[in-house]
Every structure is written in C-alpha cells, then in structure tokens.
Amino acid sequence: QVQLVESGGGLVQPGGSLRLSCAASGSIFRMYDMGWYRQAPGKQRELVASVTSGGSTNYADSMKGRFTISRDNAKNTVYLQMNSLKPEDTAVYYCNAHFPFTKTPLDYWGQGTQVTVSS
C-alpha cells in the first residue's frame, strides 16, 4: 500500500520554474516505478515523465529539455523540476507509483497539485 502527497504547485509566469515533490509512504518504495502525469481541463491525463526503480527516465517529447524527473529513495520522494514553463503547461499534476511485478499491476495516485502558468 502506497500513499502519495504532491506539493510545490502554484502560479508562475511564462518562462519561470517550479519544482514539484511527491512524498510516498510504503515499505517497498524502491521497487516502484514513479511518474508524473498531468491533466488540463477538457483533456486526457498524459504522461509527463517517469523514472523506473532502476533509475531509467522517460519524458514526453514536449517536455524534453525543460523538465527533469529524479528520485531520492532514502527520502521516499520523487521530484519534477520544471523550467521554461509555458501557458500550455497549466494543469493538475499527479504523482503515480506503479508496481509491475504482479498479475494485475498496481497503481497508486496522489490527489494532484495545481500548476498555473500565466502572466
């Protein structure tokens, strides 16, 4: 069982930066793949970035060069550094924990943190 709490969202001007944090509770955090997703009004939830338990990262094409995902297993925390933010980045950002080693993979979600990019 994993519980996720996101923080770090807020209002930022275009071109600004934010660092999101996701604090996880759970005894096997290191075994989970972690990811950040976002959902804008009227749109489907989309993958922003992910990092596996082994440390491999993946980014959506529109995020490459601007966003960086990282994890600190000692702190049970995953981060998303967002730079050069654009108005189209405005969305609720969700933290995801994914456990792929069961017949039915397990997924846990945080409640989200709002990111608004506006002048």
C-alpha positions in Angstrom: 0.0 0.0 0.0 1.4 3.4 -1.1 0.1 6.8 -0.2 1.3 9.8 -2.3 1.2 13.5 -1.4 2.2 16.1 -4.0 3.4 19.6 -3.3 5.1 22.5 -5.0 2.5 23.7 -7.4 1.5 27.3 -7.8 1.2 30.3 -10.1 4.2 31.1 -12.3 4.8 33.5 -15.1 5.7 32.1 -18.5 9.4 31.2 -18.6 9.5 30.6 -14.9 10.3 27.4 -13.0 8.7 25.2 -10.4 9.9 22.1 -8.5 7.2 19.6 -7.6 7.7 17.0 -4.9 5.9 13.7 -4.3 6.3 12.1 -0.9 5.4 8.5 -0.7 4.7 6.2 2.2 5.4 2.5 1.8 7.8 -0.1 2.8 8.8 -1.1 -0.7 9.1 2.4 -2.4 12.4 1.4 -4.1 10.6 -1.3 -6.0 8.1 1.1 -7.6 8.3 2.9 -10.9 7.4 6.5 -10.3 5.9 9.0 -12.7 4.4 12.4 -13.1 1.2 12.9 -15.1 -0.8 16.0 -15.8 -4.4 16.7 -16.9 -5.6 20.0 -18.3 -9.3 20.9 -18.4 -11.1 19.0 -21.1 -8.1 16.9 -21.9 -7.0 13.3 -21.1 -4.3 12.7 -18.5 -0.9 12.4 -20.1 2.5 11.2 -19.1 5.0 14.0 -18.3 7.9 11.9 -17.1 8.8 8.7 -15.4 11.6 7.1 -13.6 11.9 3.3 -13.0 13.1 1.6 -9.9 16.4 1.1 -11.7 16.7 4.8 -12.4 15.9 4.9 -16.1 14.0 8.1 -17.1 11.5 8.8 -19.8 9.9 12.1 -21.0 7.1 13.1 -23.3 8.6 14.8 -26.3 7.2 18.2 -25.4 8.9 18.0 -22.0 12.4 17.0 -23.2 15.0 19.7 -22.4 12.6 21.5 -20.0 11.6 19.0 -17.3 13.7 16.7 -15.2 12.5 13.8 -13.0 14.5 12.4 -10.2 14.0 10.3 -7.1 15.5 10.0 -3.7 14.9 6.6 -2.3 16.3 7.4 1.1 13.5 10.1 1.4 10.8 8.1 -0.4 10.4 11.1 -2.7 10.2 11.8 -6.4 10.7 15.3 -7.9 9.9 17.1 -11.1 11.9 20.1 -11.9 10.1 22.3 -14.5 11.8 25.0 -16.4 10.9 27.4 -19.2 7.2 26.9 -18.3 4.6 27.8 -20.9 0.9 28.6 -20.5 0.1 25.2 -22.1 1.8 23.5 -19.1 -1.1 24.7 -17.0 -2.7 21.5 -15.5 -3.1 19.5 -12.4 0.0 17.4 -11.9 -0.4 13.9 -10.4 2.2 11.6 -8.9 2.0 7.9 -9.8 3.5 4.9 -8.2 3.5 1.8 -10.4 4.3 -1.8 -9.3 4.7 -4.1 -12.3 5.5 -7.4 -10.6 2.0 -8.7 -10.1 -0.5 -10.3 -12.4 -2.5 -7.1 -12.2 0.0 -4.2 -11.9 -0.6 -1.9 -9.0 -1.1 1.8 -9.5 -1.4 4.5 -6.8 -2.2 8.2 -7.4 -1.8 11.3 -5.4 -4.6 13.9 -5.3 -2.7 16.3 -7.5 -1.2 19.8 -7.3 -2.3 22.7 -9.5 0.3 24.4 -11.8 -0.8 27.6 -13.4 1.4 29.4 -15.9 0.1 32.8 -16.6 1.1 36.4 -16.9 
